[in-house]
Amino acid sequence: MHVNKPAERPPLAVPIILIVVGALFLYANYRPAFDPWHILKTYWPLILIFVGLGKMVDSMRARQNDGAATNSSIGATVAVVALICVLGILLWHGHAFSKGRRESSFMRHENRTVERQDAKSVKASVQASAGQLTIGGGSNHLFDGDFSFGDSYATPQVDYRVDSGVGQLTISQDEKNHFGVSHNDWTLHFSDEIPLELKVDMGAGQGHFRLREIPLTRFTMNMGAGQVDVDLTGERNKDLDADIEGGVGQATIRLPSKVGVMVHASGGIGSINAHGFKHDDDQYTNDAYGKTPATIRLKVEGGVGEINLIQEP
C-alpha cells in the first residue's frame, strides 16, 4: 500500500535572514553611525557556519527516524535564530558595529595650506563628494584645509595657480565607489583679507558656511540633498551675489539687518520663514534694501524643502 509522504515545509532560515538584513538597513536610516555593510562583510561566514550546523541537525534527525524525510527544517531555523542572538549580543556590547570605532583605524587625515602669492583676488571652487563641509574665515594664509575621510573616499586634491593677478583655487575629491556610511569631514578656512568668489558643489550631507568675515564678491552653492546653514552677516563694503541651488532639504540663511538684502526664491520651494522681510510674490527684501551702499542679492532655486531667512545685526 502506497503511503503519501507529508509535503516538506519550506525552510524558514532564508526568510528569517532576509528579514534580519532588511532590519539592519532600516536601523541604519535612524542611526547614521551604524554601518550594516560592515556587519555583513565581517560576519557573513557565521551564516554559513550556523546554517551548516542546522543542516547537520536535520540530517541526524532523519537518521533517527530510520531515514524518513522530516517535514520541516527545524535545525536550520534554530541555527539562524541562534545566529541572530549572537549578532544581538555583539551589537549590545558594541563590538565593531559603531562607525566611530570601526573607522578609527581606517580614517585618514590631511592638512593643506595655500599661500596667496601675488593674487589680488581669488576664485575658489570646492567640489566635495558628500559628508560634512564647514567653511569659514580666519586663516593666516590664503587657505587652510583640514580633511578627515574614511577609506571609502578618495584623497582630496588642492590645486592653486595665479593668472594675471587672480588666484584659481580648486579643492576636489574624485568619485569612489563605496557602500554604507563613512566619514568625510572637511573644515576649510579662507583669508579675511582678499576678495573671494566661492563656488561649492556638494553631494548629500551637511554644510556650515561661516562667511561673515570673508570679503565675498560672489557665492554659489549647489547641493544634492541635506541641510545647509549659511551666514552672510557682517559688514559688506561691496555688493554680494549669492546663489543656492539643488535639492537641499533645509536651508537656514543668516543675513544682516543693516545691509540691503533682496532674496528671490523660485522653483519647487517648500515653506519659507522670513520674519521681518517684506514679501512681494517670490521676492523678499529687508528694511535696509535700497538704502545702503552695498546690497546682498540672494537667489534660491531648486527643490529646497524649507528656507529660513534670519536677520541678525
Buried (B, 14 or more C-beta within 10 A) or exposed (E): EEEEEEEEEEBBBBEBBEEBBEEBEEEBEEEEBBBBBBBBEBBEEBBEEBBEBBBEBBEEBEEEEEEEEBEBBBBBBBBBBBBBEEBEEBBEEEEBBBBEEBBEEEBBEEEBEBEBEEBEEBBBBBBBBBBBBBBBBEBEEBBBBBBBBBEBBBEBEBEBEBEEEBBBBBBBBEEEEBEBBBBBBBBBBBBBBBBBBBBBBBBBBBBBBBBBBBBBBBBBBBBBBBBBBBBBBBEBEEBBBBBBBBBBBBBBBBBBBBBBBBBBBEEEBEEBEBEEBEEEEEBBBBBBBEEBEEBBBBBBBBBBBBBBBBBEE
